């Protein structure tokens, strides 16, 4: 698979502010690796594989560009059982199941762990 980018959209629960986290799926996004992320610019191969949030947020949308695969949110290195199936959240799927997306808290380090190989 070629490298692809995507977006994780969040809403601040204290301020109502909208946050957009860019994600980058490398060509070698194999099981056990982490998706790269960046707040300030399009995520790239040099982006970190972790992020934190500035306030309590609700993830409101997940728009991947890889066609298939799964990632799990981890919090401070612990698995959360919040798994996102890329095929259910594809950019062309207008019925994405947003109710299954997590709330995230400040002061924690989050990562997106690849649990099923990401493929084009």
LOSE-843278 format. One record per atom (N, C-alpha, C, O, CB): residue number from 0; x, y, z; atom name; residue in one letter. Coordinates in steps of 0.02 Angstrom, whole numbers, padded with zeros to 5 digits. Glycine has a CB too. Layout:
N
   resi       px       py       pz   name   resn
    NUM        X        Y        Z     CA      a
...
This chain:
120
   resi       px       py       pz   name   resn
      0    00042   -00059    00000      N      x
      0    00000    00000    00000     CA      x
      0    00044    00062    00000      C      x
      0    00094    00064    00036      O      x
      0   -00048    00000    00060     CB      x
      1    00026    00110   -00039      N      x
      1    00061    00175   -00037     CA      x
      1    00039    00212    00026      C      x
      1   -00014    00198    00054      O      x
      1    00045    00216   -00101     CB      x
      2    00079    00259    00048      N      x
      2    00062    00299    00106     CA      x
      2    00000    00340    00092      C      x
      2   -00009    00366    00036      O      x
      2    00121    00345    00127     CB      x
      3   -00044    00346    00142      N      x
      3   -00106    00385    00134     CA      x
      3   -00114    00429    00196      C      x
      3   -00084    00417    00248      O      x
      3   -00167    00339    00124     CB      x
      4   -00156    00480    00189      N      x
      4   -00171    00524    00245     CA      x
      4   -00245    00521    00261      C      x
      4   -00285    00495    00222      O      x
      4   -00150    00597    00230     CB      x
      5   -00263    00547    00319      N      x
      5   -00333    00548    00339     CA      x
      5   -00342    00601    00393      C      x
      5   -00297    00641    00406      O      x
      5   -00356    00479    00365     CB      x
      6   -00401    00601    00423      N      x
      6   -00417    00653    00472     CA      x
      6   -00457    00624    00530      C      x
      6   -00501    00582    00521      O      x
      6   -00457    00709    00439     CB      x
      7   -00441    00647    00589      N      x
      7   -00478    00632    00650     CA      x
      7   -00507    00698    00674      C      x
      7   -00469    00744    00689      O      x
      7   -00433    00596    00705     CB      x
      8   -00573    00704    00679      N      x
      8   -00605    00767    00698     CA      x
      8   -00632    00760    00769      C      x
      8   -00664    00710    00786      O      x
      8   -00663    00785    00648     CB      x
      9   -00620    00811    00810      N      x
      9   -00641    00811    00880     CA      x
      9   -00676    00876    00898      C      x
      9   -00663    00928    00867      O      x
      9   -00581    00798    00927     CB      x
     10   -00719    00873    00948      N      x
     10   -00753    00933    00974     CA      x
     10   -00737    00940    01048      C      x
     10   -00744    00892    01086      O      x
     10   -00830    00929    00963     CB      x
     11   -00714    00999    01068      N      x
     11   -00698    01011    01138     CA      x
     11   -00761    01011    01180      C      x
     11   -00810    01044    01163      O      x
     11   -00662    01078    01146     CB      x
     12   -00761    00973    01234      N      x
     12   -00820    00967    01277     CA      x
     12   -00828    01027    01323      C      x
     12   -00883    01040    01349      O      x
     12   -00817    00904    01318     CB      x
     13   -00773    01064    01335      N      x
     13   -00777    01124    01377     CA      x
     13   -00791    01186    01336      C      x
     13   -00829    01230    01358      O      x
     13   -00712    01132    01416     CB      x
     14   -00760    01190    01277      N      x
     14   -00764    01252    01238     CA      x
     14   -00807    01246    01175      C      x
     14   -00828    01297    01147      O      x
     14   -00696    01273    01219     CB      x
     15   -00820    01185    01152      N      x
     15   -00855    01176    01089     CA      x
     15   -00810    01185    01028      C      x
     15   -00833    01179    00971      O      x
     15   -00913    01223    01084     CB      x
     16   -00747    01199    01040      N      x
     16   -00699    01210    00986     CA      x
     16   -00690    01147    00945      C      x
     16   -00693    01091    00972      O      x
     16   -00631    01234    01015     CB      x
     17   -00678    01155    00881      N      x
     17   -00665    01099    00836     CA      x
     17   -00590    01088    00829      C      x
     17   -00552    01136    00820      O      x
     17   -00698    01111    00766     CB      x
     18   -00568    01025    00832      N      x
     18   -00498    01008    00824     CA      x
     18   -00492    00957    00768      C      x
     18   -00533    00911    00762      O      x
     18   -00468    00980    00891     CB      x
     19   -00439    00964    00727      N      x
     19   -00427    00917    00673     CA      x
     19   -00356    00890    00680      C      x
     19   -00307    00927    00679      O      x
     19   -00436    00951    00603     CB      x
     20   -00352    00824    00686      N      x
     20   -00287    00790    00690     CA      x
     20   -00276    00754    00624      C      x
     20   -00317    00714    00602      O      x
     20   -00284    00740    00751     CB      x
     21   -00220    00768    00592      N      x
     21   -00203    00735    00530     CA      x
     21   -00169    00668    00545      C      x
     21   -00128    00663    00590      O      x
     21   -00156    00779    00486     CB      x
     22   -00188    00617    00507      N      x
     22   -00157    00551    00516     CA      x
     22   -00122    00530    00452      C      x
     22   -00140    00550    00397      O      x
     22   -00211    00498    00537     CB      x
     23   -00070    00488    00461      N      x
     23   -00029    00465    00405     CA      x
     23   -00019    00391    00412      C      x
     23    00010    00367    00462      O      x
     23    00040    00503    00402     CB      x
     24   -00043    00354    00364      N      x
     24   -00034    00282    00362     CA      x
     24    00025    00267    00317      C      x
     24    00022    00279    00256      O      x
     24   -00098    00245    00338     CB      x
     25    00079    00241    00345      N      x
     25    00138    00227    00304     CA      x
     25    00126    00167    00260      C      x
     25    00078    00129    00271      O      x
     25    00200    00217    00348     CB      x
     26    00168    00158    00211      N      x
     26    00163    00101    00167     CA      x
     26    00174    00036    00206      C      x
     26    00156   -00018    00182      O      x
     26    00213    00106    00109     CB      x
     27    00205    00040    00265      N      x
     27    00218   -00019    00305     CA      x
     27    00177   -00018    00370      C      x
     27    00202   -00036    00423      O      x
     27    00293   -00025    00322     CB      x
     28    00114    00003    00365      N      x
     28    00070    00005    00423     CA      x
     28    00047   -00066    00440      C      x
     28   -00009   -00086    00425      O      x
     28    00008    00051    00411     CB      x
     29    00092   -00104    00470      N      x
     29    00079   -00173    00487     CA      x
     29    00050   -00179    00558      C      x
     29    00054   -00131    00597      O      x
     29    00144   -00216    00481     CB      x
     30    00022   -00236    00573      N      x
     30   -00005   -00248    00640     CA      x
     30    00050   -00235    00692      C      x
     30    00107   -00257    00684      O      x
     30   -00031   -00321    00647     CB      x
     31    00032   -00200    00745      N      x
     31    00079   -00185    00799     CA      x
     31    00116   -00119    00790      C      x
     31    00152   -00098    00835      O      x
     31    00129   -00239    00804     CB      x
     32    00107   -00085    00733      N      x
     32    00138   -00019    00724     CA      x
     32    00087    00035    00740      C      x
     32    00028    00020    00749      O      x
     32    00165   -00011    00650     CB      x
     33    00110    00096    00744      N      x
     33    00066    00152    00761     CA      x
     33    00058    00199    00701      C      x
     33    00106    00212    00664      O      x
     33    00092    00190    00822     CB      x
     34   -00002    00226    00693      N      x
     34   -00016    00276    00641     CA      x
     34    00017    00342    00662      C      x
     34    00016    00360    00721      O      x
     34   -00094    00285    00630     CB      x
     35    00046    00377    00614      N      x
     35    00079    00441    00628     CA      x
     35    00027    00497    00628      C      x
     35   -00022    00494    00590      O      x
     35    00135    00455    00577     CB      x
     36    00037    00547    00671      N      x
     36   -00012    00601    00678     CA      x
     36    00021    00669    00681      C      x
     36    00080    00675    00697      O      x
     36   -00054    00589    00742     CB      x
     37   -00017    00722    00664      N      x
     37    00009    00790    00668     CA      x
     37   -00048    00839    00674      C      x
     37   -00095    00837    00635      O      x
     37    00053    00806    00607     CB      x
     38   -00044    00884    00723      N      x
     38   -00095    00936    00733     CA      x
     38   -00086    00994    00685      C      x
     38   -00136    01023    00661      O      x
     38   -00093    00961    00804     CB      x
     39   -00024    01013    00670      N      x
     39   -00010    01077    00639     CA      x
     39   -00004    01077    00564      C      x
     39   -00006    01130    00533      O      x
     39    00051    01103    00667     CB      x
     40    00005    01020    00534      N      x
     40    00013    01016    00462     CA      x
     40   -00006    00946    00439      C      x
     40   -00018    00903    00481      O      x
     40    00087    01034    00441     CB      x
     41   -00009    00935    00374      N      x
     41   -00023    00867    00352     CA      x
     41    00028    00819    00381      C      x
     41    00088    00830    00378      O      x
     41   -00023    00863    00275     CB      x
     42    00002    00764    00409      N      x
     42    00047    00714    00439     CA      x
     42    00090    00684    00384      C      x
     42    00069    00676    00326      O      x
     42    00006    00659    00476     CB      x
     43    00151    00667    00402      N      x
     43    00199    00640    00354     CA      x
     43    00242    00587    00388      C      x
     43    00232    00571    00447      O      x
     43    00244    00697    00324     CB      x
     44    00289    00560    00351      N      x
     44    00332    00506    00376     CA      x
     44    00373    00528    00436      C      x
     44    00396    00485    00474      O      x
     44    00378    00482    00321     CB      x
     45    00383    00593    00447      N      x
     45    00422    00617    00503     CA      x
     45    00378    00638    00562      C      x
     45    00404    00663    00613      O      x
     45    00465    00676    00481     CB      x
     46    00313    00629    00557      N      x
     46    00267    00649    00611     CA      x
     46    00272    00600    00670      C      x
     46    00292    00543    00661      O      x
     46    00195    00652    00585     CB      x
     47    00254    00623    00730      N      x
     47    00255    00578    00788     CA      x
     47    00200    00526    00784      C      x
     47    00152    00534    00747      O      x
     47    00249    00618    00853     CB      x
     48    00207    00473    00823      N      x
     48    00156    00420    00823     CA      x
     48    00112    00424    00887      C      x
     48    00085    00374    00909      O      x
     48    00188    00351    00818     CB      x
     49    00106    00484    00914      N      x
     49    00065    00494    00974     CA      x
     49    00036    00564    00973      C      x
     49    00059    00607    00935      O      x
     49    00107    00483    01040     CB      x
     50   -00015    00576    01014      N      x
     50   -00044    00642    01020     CA      x
     50   -00077    00648    01088      C      x
     50   -00093    00598    01120      O      x
     50   -00094    00656    00963     CB      x
     51   -00089    00710    01109      N      x
     51   -00128    00723    01169     CA      x
     51   -00178    00778    01150      C      x
     51   -00171    00811    01099      O      x
     51   -00083    00744    01230     CB      x
     52   -00227    00788    01192      N      x
     52   -00279    00837    01177     CA      x
     52   -00277    00894    01228      C      x
     52   -00258    00882    01286      O      x
     52   -00350    00804    01177     CB      x
     53   -00295    00956    01208      N      x
     53   -00289    01013    01253     CA      x
     53   -00346    01020    01303      C      x
     53   -00340    01058    01351      O      x
     53   -00286    01076    01212     CB      x
     54   -00400    00984    01293      N      x
     54   -00458    00985    01337     CA      x
     54   -00496    00920    01327      C      x
     54   -00481    00884    01279      O      x
     54   -00505    01049    01324     CB      x
     55   -00544    00903    01370      N      x
     55   -00584    00843    01355     CA      x
     55   -00618    00851    01287      C      x
     55   -00648    00903    01273      O      x
     55   -00637    00831    01412     CB      x
     56   -00614    00800    01246      N      x
     56   -00643    00804    01179     CA      x
     56   -00684    00741    01164      C      x
     56   -00671    00688    01192      O      x
     56   -00589    00813    01125     CB      x
     57   -00732    00749    01120      N      x
     57   -00768    00693    01091     CA      x
     57   -00744    00686    01019      C      x
     57   -00747    00734    00981      O      x
     57   -00847    00703    01095     CB      x
     58   -00720    00627    01000      N      x
     58   -00703    00616    00930     CA      x
     58   -00769    00613    00892      C      x
     58   -00812    00571    00907      O      x
     58   -00660    00550    00920     CB      x
     59   -00778    00656    00843      N      x
     59   -00841    00660    00807     CA      x
     59   -00839    00630    00738      C      x
     59   -00891    00614    00709      O      x
     59   -00862    00732    00802     CB      x
     60   -00779    00621    00710      N      x
     60   -00774    00590    00644     CA      x
     60   -00703    00564    00634      C      x
     60   -00655    00591    00661      O      x
     60   -00793    00639    00588     CB      x
     61   -00699    00511    00596      N      x
     61   -00636    00480    00578     CA      x
     61   -00639    00468    00504      C      x
     61   -00681    00430    00480      O      x
     61   -00623    00412    00618     CB      x
     62   -00595    00501    00466      N      x
     62   -00597    00496    00393     CA      x
     62   -00531    00469    00368      C      x
     62   -00485    00507    00354      O      x
     62   -00613    00565    00361     CB      x
     63   -00525    00403    00362      N      x
     63   -00463    00374    00337     CA      x
     63   -00463    00373    00261      C      x
     63   -00515    00382    00229      O      x
     63   -00454    00302    00364     CB      x
     64   -00404    00364    00232      N      x
     64   -00401    00356    00160     CA      x
     64   -00380    00286    00140      C      x
     64   -00386    00267    00082      O      x
     64   -00354    00407    00130     CB      x
     65   -00355    00247    00187      N      x
     65   -00342    00176    00172     CA      x
     65   -00411    00142    00168      C      x
     65   -00455    00159    00207      O      x
     65   -00296    00142    00226     CB      x
     66   -00419    00096    00123      N      x
     66   -00484    00065    00112     CA      x
     66   -00503    00015    00167      C      x
     66   -00561    00010    00186      O      x
     66   -00486    00031    00046     CB      x
     67   -00455   -00022    00191      N      x
     67   -00469   -00073    00241     CA      x
     67   -00416   -00072    00295      C      x
     67   -00363   -00042    00287      O      x
     67   -00473   -00143    00210     CB      x
     68   -00431   -00105    00350      N      x
     68   -00386   -00110    00407     CA      x
     68   -00421   -00086    00470      C      x
     68   -00477   -00060    00467      O      x
     68   -00322   -00068    00395     CB      x
     69   -00389   -00095    00527      N      x
     69   -00417   -00073    00591     CA      x
     69   -00363   -00045    00635      C      x
     69   -00306   -00067    00634      O      x
     69   -00453   -00132    00626     CB      x
     70   -00382    00006    00674      N      x
     70   -00338    00034    00725     CA      x
     70   -00375    00036    00791      C      x
     70   -00437    00040    00793      O      x
     70   -00314    00106    00705     CB      x
     71   -00337    00033    00845      N      x
     71   -00366    00038    00912     CA      x
     71   -00334    00098    00947      C      x
     71   -00273    00107    00945      O      x
     71   -00354   -00028    00952     CB      x
     72   -00375    00138    00980      N      x
     72   -00349    00193    01021     CA      x
     72   -00314    00162    01081      C      x
     72   -00341    00117    01113      O      x
     72   -00406    00242    01043     CB      x
     73   -00254    00187    01096      N      x
     73   -00221    00169    01159     CA      x
     73   -00214    00233    01200      C      x
     73   -00207    00287    01172      O      x
     73   -00151    00134    01146     CB      x
     74   -00215    00225    01265      N      x
     74   -00209    00282    01311     CA      x
     74   -00154    00267    01361      C      x
     74   -00158    00219    01399      O      x
     74   -00277    00295    01347     CB      x
     75   -00101    00308    01360      N      x
     75   -00043    00298    01403     CA      x
     75   -00017    00226    01399      C      x
     75    00001    00196    01449      O      x
     75   -00061    00315    01476     CB      x
     76   -00015    00200    01338      N      x
     76    00012    00133    01326     CA      x
     76   -00035    00076    01338      C      x
     76   -00018    00018    01327      O      x
     76    00072    00124    01367     CB      x
     77   -00095    00091    01362      N      x
     77   -00144    00038    01376     CA      x
     77   -00195    00034    01320      C      x
     77   -00218    00085    01295      O      x
     77   -00179    00051    01444     CB      x
     78   -00213   -00026    01300      N      x
     78   -00264   -00035    01249     CA      x
     78   -00332   -00016    01279      C      x
     78   -00344   -00027    01338      O      x
     78   -00265   -00109    01223     CB      x
     79   -00376    00012    01237      N      x
     79   -00439    00038    01261     CA      x
     79   -00500   -00003    01238      C      x
     79   -00555    00008    01262      O      x
     79   -00447    00108    01240     CB      x
     80   -00491   -00048    01191      N      x
     80   -00545   -00086    01160     CA      x
     80   -00589   -00042    01115      C      x
     80   -00642   -00064    01093      O      x
     80   -00589   -00119    01214     CB      x
     81   -00568    00019    01101      N      x
     81   -00602    00062    01053     CA      x
     81   -00568    00052    00986      C      x
     81   -00517    00083    00972      O      x
     81   -00601    00139    01076     CB      x
     82   -00598    00009    00945      N      x
     82   -00569   -00010    00881     CA      x
     82   -00607    00024    00825      C      x
     82   -00669    00025    00825      O      x
     82   -00569   -00086    00872     CB      x
     83   -00571    00053    00778      N      x
     83   -00602    00086    00720     CA      x
     83   -00586    00045    00658      C      x
     83   -00528    00033    00642      O      x
     83   -00576    00160    00713     CB      x
     84   -00639    00024    00623      N      x
     84   -00633   -00014    00561     CA      x
     84   -00632    00036    00503      C      x
     84   -00681    00070    00491      O      x
     84   -00691   -00065    00553     CB      x
     85   -00576    00039    00468      N      x
     85   -00569    00087    00413     CA      x
     85   -00624    00079    00361      C      x
     85   -00646    00129    00333      O      x
     85   -00501    00079    00380     CB      x
     86   -00646    00018    00347      N      x
     86   -00697    00009    00295     CA      x
     86   -00763    00040    00314      C      x
     86   -00801    00061    00271      O      x
     86   -00706   -00066    00280     CB      x
     87   -00778    00045    00379      N      x
     87   -00841    00076    00402     CA      x
     87   -00837    00152    00403      C      x
     87   -00888    00185    00403      O      x
     87   -00858    00051    00472     CB      x
     88   -00775    00179    00403      N      x
     88   -00766    00251    00408     CA      x
     88   -00739    00283    00345      C      x
     88   -00714    00339    00347      O      x
     88   -00720    00267    00466     CB      x
     89   -00741    00248    00289      N      x
     89   -00715    00275    00227     CA      x
     89   -00743    00343    00210      C      x
     89   -00800    00358    00227      O      x
     89   -00728    00227    00171     CB      x
     90   -00703    00384    00177      N      x
     90   -00723    00453    00162     CA      x
     90   -00787    00456    00121      C      x
     90   -00823    00507    00124      O      x
     90   -00667    00488    00124     CB      x
     91   -00803    00405    00083      N      x
     91   -00864    00407    00042     CA      x
     91   -00924    00379    00079      C      x
     91   -00980    00381    00052      O      x
     91   -00853    00368   -00021     CB      x
     92   -00915    00352    00139      N      x
     92   -00971    00323    00177     CA      x
     92   -01004    00377    00218      C      x
     92   -00977    00398    00269      O      x
     92   -00946    00265    00222     CB      x
     93   -01061    00401    00197      N      x
     93   -01096    00454    00233     CA      x
     93   -01129    00429    00297      C      x
     93   -01150    00469    00338      O      x
     93   -01149    00485    00188     CB      x
     94   -01134    00363    00307      N      x
     94   -01164    00335    00367     CA      x
     94   -01113    00310    00418      C      x
     94   -01124    00259    00451      O      x
     94   -01211    00279    00348     CB      x
     95   -01057    00345    00424      N      x
     95   -01005    00324    00470     CA      x
     95   -01033    00320    00542      C      x
     95   -01069    00365    00563      O      x
     95   -00944    00372    00467     CB      x
     96   -01017    00267    00579      N      x
     96   -01045    00258    00646     CA      x
     96   -01011    00300    00699      C      x
     96   -00970    00274    00738      O      x
     96   -01041    00185    00666     CB      x
     97   -01025    00365    00702      N      x
     97   -00990    00410    00747     CA      x
     97   -01004    00396    00821      C      x
     97   -00964    00416    00863      O      x
     97   -01010    00481    00732     CB      x
     98   -01058    00362    00837      N      x
     98   -01074    00348    00907     CA      x
     98   -01023    00302    00940      C      x
     98   -01020    00298    01001      O      x
     98   -01142    00318    00913     CB      x
     99   -00983    00268    00901      N      x
     99   -00933    00221    00928     CA      x
     99   -00865    00253    00939      C      x
     99   -00818    00220    00960      O      x
     99   -00926    00162    00882     CB      x
    100   -00859    00318    00925      N      x
    100   -00795    00352    00932     CA      x
    100   -00787    00376    01004      C      x
    100   -00836    00394    01037      O      x
    100   -00790    00411    00883     CB      x
    101   -00725    00377    01029      N      x
    101   -00713    00389    01101     CA      x
    101   -00712    00462    01122      C      x
    101   -00706    00508    01081      O      x
    101   -00650    00358    01121     CB      x
    102   -00717    00472    01188      N      x
    102   -00702    00536    01220     CA      x
    102   -00630    00529    01244      C      x
    102   -00610    00477    01270      O      x
    102   -00752    00553    01279     CB      x
    103   -00591    00582    01235      N      x
    103   -00521    00582    01255     CA      x
    103   -00510    00637    01308      C      x
    103   -00544    00688    01308      O      x
    103   -00474    00594    01194     CB      x
    104   -00462    00625    01352      N      x
    104   -00449    00670    01408     CA      x
    104   -00379    00701    01403      C      x
    104   -00333    00669    01379      O      x
    104   -00456    00633    01475     CB      x
    105   -00371    00764    01425      N      x
    105   -00305    00795    01425     CA      x
    105   -00260    00759    01476      C      x
    105   -00284    00726    01522      O      x
    105   -00310    00870    01441     CB      x
    106   -00194    00767    01466      N      x
    106   -00147    00738    01513     CA      x
    106   -00130    00665    01498      C      x
    106   -00093    00633    01536      O      x
    106   -00173    00743    01582     CB      x
    107   -00157    00638    01444      N      x
    107   -00143    00569    01424     CA      x
    107   -00110    00569    01355      C      x
    107   -00121    00615    01315      O      x
    107   -00208    00526    01424     CB      x
    108   -00070    00518    01342      N      x
    108   -00040    00510    01276     CA      x
    108   -00080    00457    01238      C      x
    108   -00086    00400    01261      O      x
    108    00036    00490    01282     CB      x
    109   -00105    00476    01181      N      x
    109   -00145    00431    01139     CA      x
    109   -00106    00410    01078      C      x
    109   -00065    00447    01051      O      x
    109   -00211    00464    01118     CB      x
    110   -00119    00348    01056      N      x
    110   -00091    00322    00995     CA      x
    110   -00145    00282    00959      C      x
    110   -00193    00260    00989      O      x
    110   -00028    00278    01008     CB      x
    111   -00135    00273    00894      N      x
    111   -00179    00231    00854     CA      x
    111   -00140    00169    00834      C      x
    111   -00097    00173    00790      O      x
    111   -00208    00269    00791     CB      x
    112   -00154    00113    00867      N      x
    112   -00119    00050    00856     CA      x
    112   -00151    00012    00799      C      x
    112   -00211   -00001    00799      O      x
    112   -00119    00008    00921     CB      x
    113   -00112   -00007    00750      N      x
    113   -00137   -00047    00694     CA      x
    113   -00150   -00118    00719      C      x
    113   -00105   -00151    00743      O      x
    113   -00087   -00047    00633     CB      x
    114   -00213   -00140    00714      N      x
    114   -00231   -00208    00736     CA      x
    114   -00248   -00255    00678      C      x
    114   -00244   -00316    00686      O      x
    114   -00291   -00205    00783     CB      x
    115   -00266   -00226    00621      N      x
    115   -00275   -00264    00559     CA      x
    115   -00240   -00224    00505      C      x
    115   -00250   -00164    00499      O      x
    115   -00351   -00276    00542     CB      x
    116   -00198   -00256    00465      N      x
    116   -00157   -00223    00415     CA      x
    116   -00197   -00173    00374      C      x
    116   -00252   -00188    00350      O      x
    116   -00124   -00274    00369     CB      x
    117   -00169   -00113    00366      N      x
    117   -00201   -00061    00325     CA      x
    117   -00184   -00074    00253      C      x
    117   -00126   -00083    00236      O      x
    117   -00178    00010    00348     CB      x
    118   -00234   -00074    00209      N      x
    118   -00224   -00088    00139     CA      x
    118   -00263   -00039    00095      C      x
    118   -00314   -00012    00116      O      x
    118   -00243   -00160    00122     CB      x
    119   -00238   -00028    00036      N      x
    119   -00272    00018   -00011     CA      x
    119   -00336   -00010   -00038      C      x
    119   -00370    00023   -00077      O      x
    119   -00226    00035   -00068     CB      x
